[in-house]
Amino acid sequence: MLADAFTFVLIGPGGVGKGTVAKQLIERDTSLWLSRSWTTRTPRPIETGKEYHFVSRAEFEDAIVRGVFLEWAEFHGNLYGTPKPVAPEGCDVLLEIEVQGAQQVRAGDPDAIIFLLSPPSLEELESRLRGRGDDEDHVQRRLTSSAHELSVGRDIATVELVNDDLEDVIRQITAIIEELRLERSPREH
């Protein structure tokens, strides 16, 4: 990753819409590069296999030993991690990760811009979790951990956004990114 590239991080509880927001940002901003995370969990019924690099626990643990990851964490019995990003020239990095991983990113890169996405309500969060095909046990575990994730997220986030309107959230994040890029641009000339 280039020294002058920004690292933007999307965090929030499961079901809050991080993946949807990340996908929209990447589609709309050709100067954003999404780092694809690894996980040991199995794909959800609605996933195509492009959302994560799905690997076995043994493969993941080997990658830890080899120092592949920028951050990694175990969450609800599965391992999640982000390989050290190598963004294309002229691109900023976008990470869509768990709160634990964002703590590691913040520790290693105090200038990272962390966006905490919050649900409009716990009822809406539950509805979203069920809507993506998660089993009942997973839904309950995610709901139980949501308050902790939001609390930790608020401690490390640069900005918190309630994800109650996708277009509005995209507009807000895009405005922040554009403002930061404008502030950076005089130094590049």
C-alpha positions in Angstrom: 0.0 0.0 0.0 1.3 3.5 -0.8 2.2 5.7 2.0 -0.2 8.5 0.8 -3.2 6.1 0.3 -6.0 6.3 2.8 -7.3 3.3 4.7 -11.0 3.4 5.1 -12.6 0.8 7.4 -16.3 -0.2 7.6 -17.3 -1.8 10.9 -20.5 -2.7 12.7 -22.5 -5.6 14.0 -23.4 -8.5 11.7 -26.4 -7.7 9.6 -25.9 -3.9 9.7 -25.2 -3.8 6.0 -21.4 -3.4 5.8 -21.2 -5.6 2.7 -23.9 -3.8 0.8 -22.3 -0.4 1.7 -18.8 -1.6 0.6 -20.2 -3.0 -2.7 -21.9 0.3 -3.5 -18.8 2.4 -2.6 -16.6 0.3 -4.8 -19.0 0.4 -7.7 -19.3 4.2 -7.5 -15.7 5.1 -6.7 -13.0 3.7 -9.0 -10.3 5.1 -6.7 -11.4 2.7 -3.9 -10.0 -0.8 -3.7 -11.8 -3.4 -1.5 -9.5 -5.8 0.3 -11.2 -9.2 0.2 -11.1 -10.8 3.7 -10.6 -14.5 4.5 -12.9 -16.6 6.7 -13.2 -20.1 7.9 -17.0 -19.9 8.1 -19.1 -21.5 5.4 -20.8 -19.3 2.8 -24.4 -18.2 3.5 -27.1 -19.3 1.1 -27.3 -15.8 -0.4 -23.5 -15.5 -1.0 -21.8 -16.2 -4.3 -18.4 -17.0 -2.9 -17.0 -13.6 -4.0 -17.7 -12.0 -0.6 -14.8 -13.7 1.2 -11.9 -16.0 0.4 -13.4 -19.1 2.1 -10.7 -21.3 3.5 -10.3 -24.2 6.0 -9.1 -23.5 9.5 -5.8 -25.2 8.7 -5.2 -22.9 5.7 -6.1 -19.8 7.8 -3.8 -20.8 10.7 -1.0 -21.4 8.2 -1.5 -17.9 6.8 -1.3 -16.5 10.4 2.1 -18.2 10.9 3.3 -16.9 7.6 2.3 -13.3 8.5 -0.2 -12.9 5.7 -2.7 -10.8 7.7 -3.0 -7.1 8.5 -5.5 -8.1 11.1 -7.3 -11.3 12.1 -9.6 -12.4 14.9 -11.8 -15.3 16.0 -15.4 -14.4 16.1 -18.3 -16.7 17.0 -16.0 -19.7 16.4 -14.8 -18.7 13.0 -11.6 -17.0 12.0 -11.7 -13.7 9.9 -8.8 -11.9 8.6 -7.6 -9.2 6.1 -4.5 -9.9 4.1 -1.9 -7.0 4.2 -3.4 -4.8 1.4 -1.6 -4.1 -1.8 -3.9 -1.6 -3.5 -3.4 -0.6 -7.2 -1.5 2.6 -7.8 -3.7 5.7 -7.1 -6.3 3.8 -5.0 -7.3 4.1 -1.4 -8.0 0.9 0.6 -11.4 -0.1 1.9 -11.7 -2.7 4.6 -14.9 -4.3 5.6 -14.1 -6.0 8.9 -15.1 -7.0 12.4 -14.6 -4.6 15.3 -11.8 -6.7 16.8 -9.9 -6.4 13.5 -10.5 -2.7 13.4 -8.9 -2.3 16.8 -5.8 -3.9 15.3 -5.9 -1.6 12.3 -6.3 1.4 14.5 -3.3 0.4 16.6 -1.1 -0.1 13.5 -2.5 2.9 11.6 -3.8 5.7 13.8 -4.8 7.7 10.6 -7.2 5.0 9.3 -10.7 6.4 8.9 -13.1 4.1 10.6 -16.8 4.2 9.8 -19.1 2.6 12.3 -22.4 1.5 10.8 -25.2 1.2 13.4 -28.6 -0.3 12.8 -31.7 1.9 13.1 -33.0 -0.5 15.8 -32.2 -4.0 17.2 -35.5 -5.2 15.6 -34.3 -4.1 12.2 -31.0 -5.7 12.8 -32.7 -9.0 13.7 -34.8 -8.8 10.6 -31.7 -8.2 8.4 -29.9 -11.2 10.0 -32.9 -13.5 9.3 -33.2 -12.1 5.8 -29.7 -13.1 4.8 -30.4 -16.8 5.7 -28.5 -17.1 9.0 -29.8 -20.0 11.2 -31.5 -19.2 14.5 -28.4 -19.9 16.7 -26.3 -17.6 14.6 -28.9 -14.8 14.7 -29.1 -15.1 18.5 -25.3 -15.0 18.9 -25.0 -12.0 16.6 -27.7 -10.1 18.5 -26.1 -10.9 21.8 -22.7 -9.5 20.7 -24.2 -6.5 18.9 -24.2 -4.2 22.0 -20.5 -5.0 22.7 -19.6 -4.4 19.0 -21.3 -1.1 19.0 -19.7 0.0 22.2 -16.2 -0.9 21.1 -16.9 0.5 17.7 -17.8 3.9 19.2 -14.5 4.0 21.0 -12.4 3.6 17.9 -14.6 5.0 15.1 -13.9 8.2 13.3 -17.6 8.6 12.6 -20.8 6.7 13.3 -23.6 6.5 10.8 -27.0 4.9 11.3 -27.6 2.7 8.3 -31.4 3.3 7.9 -31.2 4.7 4.3 -28.5 3.1 2.0 -28.3 6.1 -0.4 -27.9 8.6 2.5 -25.2 6.5 4.1 -23.3 6.2 0.8 -23.7 10.0 0.3 -22.3 10.7 3.7 -19.3 8.4 3.4 -18.6 9.6 -0.1 -18.6 13.2 1.1 -16.1 12.4 3.9 -13.8 10.5 1.5 -13.9 13.4 -1.1 -13.2 16.0 1.6 -10.2 14.0 2.8 -8.9 13.5 -0.7 -9.2 17.3 -1.3 -7.2 18.0 1.9 -4.5 15.5 0.7 -4.3 16.7 -2.9 -2.2 19.9 -2.3 0.5 17.8 -0.8 0.7 15.6 -3.9 1.5 18.5 -6.2 
